[in-house]
Amino acid sequence: MYAVKQVYSPFKPELTFRRSTAASRTWKHGFFWQTRVPSGSKVICTPGSIRAVISNDDKALEQPNKETDNKEVNGTVLSSTSDKLGRGGIDVRAVITIRKKMKEKINEKIEDQWEYFINGIGRGISIQLVSEEIDPETNSGKSVRAFVRGWLPKPSNNERIFEYAADFTVPFDFGNPGAILVSNLHGKEVYLMEIVVHGFDEGPIFFPANTWIHSCKDNPDDRIIFRNQAYLPSQTAPGIKDLRREDLLSLRGNGKGKRKPHDRIYDYALYNDLGNPDKDEELARPALGCEKWPYPRRCRTGRSPTKKDPNCETRVEKPHPVYVPRDETFEEIKQNTFSTGRLKALLHNLIPAISATLSSSDIPFTCFSDIDKLYNDGFVLKSDELNEIAQNPFLGNLMKQVLSVGERLLKYETPIVIKRDRFAWLRDSEFARQTLAGVNPVNIEILKEFPILSKLDPAVYGPPESALTKRLIEQELNGMSVEKATEENRLFIVDHHDMLLPFMEKMNSLPGRKAYASRTVFFHDRANMLRPIAIELSLPPSPSSPGEKRVYTHGHDATTHWIWKLAKAHVCSNDAGVHQLVNHWLRTHACMETYIIATHRQLSAMHPIYKLLHPHMRYTLEINAIARQSLINGGGIIENCFSPGKYSMEISSAAYQNMWRFDMEALPADLVRRGMAVEDPSMPCGVRLVIEDYPYASDGLLIWSAIKEYVESYVDHFYSEPNFVKSDIELQAWWDEIKNKGHFDKRNEPWWPKLNTKEDLSGILTTIIWIASGQHAAINFGQYPFGGYVPNRPTLMRKLIPLENEHDYEKFIRNPQLTFLSSLPTQLQATKVMATQDTLSTHSPDEEYLGQVSHLHGHWINDHDIVELFNRFSARLEEIEGIIHLRNKDVRLKNRSGAGVPPYELLLPTSGPGVTGRGIPNSISI
């Protein structure tokens, strides 16, 4: 009688078998029963948890040119020196889980039937178990190989998931398998979810994959899948050391040639694919990532240079995909439920339809009711290209579409900023509140000197004007002097002046664009309310003008009141551009791409730090590639709809050069740098906020501290000795590559953190995870809730503020509302931006949130202590969610509660699908 034991399977309970001679198993009464069968006989598995058997009795299936001295014994291909089956062996079974496409074309279904047939005759998939132990004769891991064999496998409970099995008989001294080599002999790729090996004494051994296995016709090399055991490089089992190194080499490539869709190669390139000079000289854009225009690196595609500019790469235009490594592409469920389905429908169908409908009458809004109609009535789209949109049930979760005969009525959901109080955006208190609790709460800083007075140009403002301005400002300070307010840390500023002024002349030369470089000063009064007290708007000097600086205050008469509204709108326009190009795209999307590339190139899938970072890299390269194709490219949505226009990415590059530094991307460090917090060792994160009611910062510090605690415990677990960090060759190469390749233009900066200790490593990892999760969530998912109402946050302004000696001033006096609305984006520009913001603010139904593990990655690590650490991290995030809910009910916190005030929820860890204004995904996936 043979010993059997129950083991876990993600699909159905299974039995594995301990040692035996060559045997076959049949299914009876819910158990696999072993019976001895002659060597080489076929084994057919009747219905059970394994739907088809991969038999291993076909000698003809041995791959050519691989271990020609291998020998087949009892149907298992063994390495020559591992043949000890004369003394018996261990029967083991590898369960292989493969996922089919959700939607298949007819030809693909036919190909599937052919695939089943190929599997049946043993020409489908080859797998090779590689032991953690060395074969002394070959000095490499002991190995055995088997081949797919079976007829028309039936699906498991999920109709898209198929399970196969491979039977092996391995020598008693084989040891435990540490890696599996997979060879796909089919003509097309296969999605491998995982392989579970049963039969060894320690129980089932998991080999998580969740990867596309290329066809041997595309690449003859086997794919290497490692077990879910984390090893530092120095701790790698001897039998798989070479495979660890080989796998990393395959991911790096050789830096040559054009990348193909099936490639899994991670390499670096300049941002030299944003322009298209071959199509139109007006679409030429400089390459970013050089001395003049420094920038982080992107993932290399290897496309040929353009004909007109050899420094630029030819573009791939929609709907054709831009290369990203194969496993970085959206999974099919993501495509169909959200990302490519929704985003590409937006870019290919909805935006053109809006343009077709409105382009012939691209006019400004003439009254506020025109804007209200977008939410109440909608407008008719007459494009025939909208059929695809109508057929996608997931598109437009909050961008409602109502069908009528032959037409499409597009309606937008009312944004949260006006949902509770439609007039909130008009108030100064709301304007100020959004600097602390809006979509861009990372630019406000403390004001230690008063630049609006100290930097006034004497040629424009003499002493009397300065004195008058000071008196007006001090009236807004409730009688407090400017000096006193500064001394008590009550003055704050949002300063976009120095970043934008060098580009202002070029920006204002663009048709339909007029902007100022702005500074906005806020006063934090003794009632703990923040309010704006002065706005400085500047124009650069030109051959015909010495430059212009004007300071605006609130005022109390009607004319001053309307001019103040126009000044605030210009500030919001600048803030929208800086938010999108610097804080959002550069500091999260672009910088995260460099960390992802380095992680795949330098950290093995077995490395504990790779396993820690893996959830935070999901889909980022794909969404960035789509952005380069349609959002930040020359002539793309950002250029068309934001003030900087064709100079957008030049501004992003200048910001990278002048202000970006990795050590300041940590939340506590950023708050201290901006003067919004002071160091305080008694506080949980070592800092104390200057403004207590700062929702982004106070909630963000909770998330930061939870990530930090988890990361520190994780690092402590694997780096138990003081020298482990410094001696980790993969880790050191990873950090070196981030600095010297990913951020090549910043490689010599003195502020890069060292990587010598556990504390160094924990700080670096906490920062990276925070950027991918909390930071991106805070500045992304509020885009439609705050920007979906154009007057609250215009992305561009089309007119300067009229002056008394100008012809437009009389028009302004007669109809200030029309002047205000005609300064905002046109109806076409506004609806384009609203559609884009709605899409970019939307959570997918299958979003993976911070502190959660996808069911697809349930066996991500074989370490009970680490699983417990993660569970504690998850529990802490649940506690934080409760704390944030309580804060939103605290009447003392005026920036997140009160009449008509929306609660601050952007840093709540979880969310449902759609535009919810809450939820922290693990990664930058949109």
C-alpha positions, 0 to 999 in steps of 0.5 A: 500500500502506498502512503498518500497525503492531502495537500492544498490546490488553488482549484480542488483538493489533491493527493500527492504520493510519496516514494514509489517505483514507476507508477501510474495513478487512476481516479476512483472514489475521489482519490488517486490510486496508484497501480504499477504499469509497464515503463513507457505505457500511456497514462490517461487520467479520468475526471478529477482535479487534474484535467489532463496528464502530461505523460513523459514516455515519448523519447522523440520529444527530447529537444535537440542540442540540449544535454545530448547525454541525457537518459530516459528511465521509466519515462522521465528524462534524467541528467546522466549522473542523476540516474540512480533509479536502479535503487528506486525513486520518488514519484512526483507530479507537477500541476501546471495552470494555464489561462486562456483568453477571455474573448477569442476570435474564430481562428484563435478557437481553431488554434486552441483545438490544434493546441489540444491535439499537439498536447495530446501527441506530446508536442506541446510543452516541455518542463524540466525540474532543476534541483537545488542540489549540484550534480557533481559530474556536471557541476550544475543542478540535477534535472529531469524533464517531461512533456505535455501529453493529453487529449482535450483537457477540460477546464477547472471551475473557471472556464478560462483556466486549464490544469495539466499534470506532468509525472516524474520519477526522480532519484532519492537524492534529487533534493528539492526542485528550485527552478523549472525550465519551460519550453513552449513548442506551440506556435503561439505564446501561452499564459502560465499562471503557476506550477505546483510540484507535489510529492516531496516530503516538505509538501507542495512546492509552488512556482508562481509564474503569471507570465507569458511563455513565448513560443520556441519559434520566437525564441528558442531559449527556455523560460526559467521559473523559480520557486517561491523561496526568497534568497539573497544572492549569497544564499542561493542554492548551488543547483540554481545559481547559474540559472539565477544569473542566466535569467537576469542576463536574458532580461537585460538584453544586449542594447541592440535591435528593435524590440519585438512584442514577445521580448522581455527585455528591460533597457534604457532610452532617452525620451526621444519619441515624443515628437514626429518631425517626419510628419510635420515640422510643427510636431518636432520636439527635443529629446529629453535626457541630455545636458540641455534637457535632463530627464529620467530614462524610459524603457528602450524600444529600439525603433529606427531614428526619424529621417529629419532628426537622427536624435529622435526615434520614429513613433508608433501611432495609435492604435498600434501598441508601443513596445513594453516587456511582454509581462508589463502589458495589461492583462486581458481582464484589465484591458476589457474592464478598464485600462486599454478598453476604456483609455483607448476608446477615449483616445481613439473614439471619444476625443475624435467624436467630441472634436468632430461635434464641436470643432466647427463651433469651437467657441467659449462658454458664454454663460455658466448655464453652458457649463451646467448643461454638460452635467444636466443635459449633455450634448449630442455626439454624431460620430459613427465611430462611437459604436465601439464605445457603446458596446463596452459596458465598462466605459464611462462609469461616471461619464454617462452615455444615453443612447438615442436614435442614431445619436449619442448623448454624452453627459458628465457626472457632477464633480464632487467640488460642486456636488454639495455646494455649487458655489464653493469654487467661488469662495476664497476659503475653498481656493485655499483649502484645495492647496491642502486637500485638493488634487495638488496639495504638494506645492504650498510652502511656508513663507520666510520672506515676503517676495511680493514686496521684496522682489517688486521691480522698482521700474514698475513699482516705486516706493509709494506703490509698494507702501500702498500694496503693503497696507492693502495686504496688512488689511487682509492680515486683520491688522497684523504686520507682515513682519509679525505674520512671518515671524509666527509662521502664518504666511504661506505661498504657492510659488510657480514664478521661477519655474514658469517665467523662463517659458512665459514668452514662448507660451504666450506666443502660442495661439489662444494661450495667455498666462502669467508667472504667479505667486500666491500668498496665504494667511493662516489666521488664529481660527486655523483657517487658510485664506489667500491675501495676495496674488502676484502675476508677472510677465517677462521683459521683451524688446517692447516692454520692460516686463510687468508685475502686478499684485492683486488683493481681494478688494471689496468693490465689484470691479476688484472682485471680478479681477480677483476672480480672474487672478485666481483663475490664472493661478489655478491654470498654472497649478494645473500645469505644474501638477500634471507635468511635474508632480504627477507625470515626472515625480511619479510616472517617469521616475517610477519607470526607472526603478522598475527597469533597474529592478528587473535588470538587477534583482532576481525574481528570487531576491526578497527585495524584488518580491517586496517591490513586485506589486508596486510595478504593475502596469506602470510601463504600459500606462507610461507608453500609452501616455507617450503615445497620446497624452504627453506627445507632440500634439497630444492631449496635454499640449492641446489642453494645458497652458504650456502647450508644445513647451510642456515637456521642456518645463517638466525637464527644467523642473527635473533639473532644478528641483527634483532630488530623490532624498526629498521624495520621502514624505517627511523630508518633503514636508520639512523642505517646504516648511510645512513640518518641523522635525520632532523625534517624539512624533511617529514619523519624526515630524510635526505639522505646522498646519495641523489641519493639512489633510494630505499631510496628516493622512499621508503620514499615517500611510507613510508610517505603515509602509515604513514599519512594514518595510523595516521589519521585512528588511530586518528579516532578510538582512540579519547581519550588519554586512548583508546589505553592503555585500549583496551584489544584486542590491548594490548593482540595482541602486548603482543602476538607478543612479547612474543609468536611470537618472544619468543626468543626476548621477553626480549629485551629492544628495543620493542616499548611501546604501550601506546599512539596513536603515539606508535600504529601508528608507530607499524602499519606503520612498519608492513604495510611497511614490508608487502607492500613496503619493500617486493616489493623492495627486491622481484620483482627484483629477476629475473630482476637482478639475471636472468643473472647468471654472474651479481648475481651468487647465489654460487661460486664453486672455490676460487680465484687462487693464484700464487703458485697454479696449477690452477693459470696457467689455469687461466692465459691461459684462465681466462674466463673459470676460471671465468665461471667454478666458477659460478653455473653449468648449472643445478644450474643456470637454476633452480635458474632462473626458481625459480626467474622468478616465484617469481618475477611474479605478478598474474593477480589478484594482489591487490596493495597498495591503492586498494580495491578488488571488493570482499571487497568493503563493508569492513567498514561502515564508510564514514570518513574512506572511504574518508581517504582511497581514499586520501591515494590512490590518494597520491599513484597515485601522488607518481607514477608520482613523481617516473616517473619524477625522472627516467627521471632526468638526474642528477640522474645517478643511475636511468637514463642514457645510458643503465641504467634501471629506478628504478621502484620497488617501483612504486605502480601499475603493470600489470601481469608478471615479470615487475620489479615494483608494490607494492602488499598489502601483501606478496603473493609470 
